[in-house]
Amino acid sequence: MEEFRQIMETFAASGWELIAVPAQAWLEGRSDPAALTAALQQADKECGSCGCRLDPLYKRALALIAEGKAAL
């Protein structure tokens, strides 16, 4: 859970609205699980292989959700 929180904090601070808004909502306890998952999938599709520091975090966050290790 702490790992997921750290990833969400990174996304919220990224400035990229696609992931920053749903990540901030999750941090504030008002997350829409479907919207967060969709945003992460879209971010991975659009940016998941560009070489930035966020690339592996999309995949890791999605894996933590799939494993049930993220409280959505």
N, C-alpha and C positions, 0 to 999 in steps of 0.2 A: 504494500500500500504506500509506503514512503517513497519507493522508487517512482510509482505512478504520480504521486503528488509533485515530486521534483520535475518530472517531465511536463506536467501541466503548468507548473510555474515557469518553466522555460518557454513553453508555447505562449503563455499569457504575456510574457515580456518580449515576445518576438516582434510585435508590431504588425504581423501579418494577420489581418482581420479574419481570414478563413479559419485559422486555428486559435488565434488570440481570444476571440469572443467566446467560443464554446469552452475553452480551457479556463477562462476567468469565471464563467458561469459555474463550472464544476468546482472550482476552488471556493466559490461563495455558497456552495450547497444548493444551487438551483439548476443543476444540469439536466438536460434532456439527453438521455443515453443514446437514442437513435441519432440525434443531431450531432453529438460529439463523435460517435463512430463514423458517421457519414463524412464529417469534416476531416477526420484523420485519414480516411480512405482517399478522399479527394486530394488532400495535401500530399499524400504518398504518391498518388498518380501524377500530380502536377510537378512535384519537386523532389520526389523520393530518390532520385539518382543524380541530382545536380552537383553533389559534392559538398554541400554545406553541412554544418554541424548538426542540423536538424534531421537530415536524411535517416539515420538509424533510429531516431526517436519515434518517428511515425510508426515504423514497423514494431518497435518494442512496445509502444503504448497499445497498439492493436493486439499484440500477443498477450499482454497482461489482461486486457479485456476478455479475450477468448479463453484464457486460463482461469478466469474468475478471480483474478488477483487485484482487480480494480473495483472499488465500490462505486457503482454508477447509480 
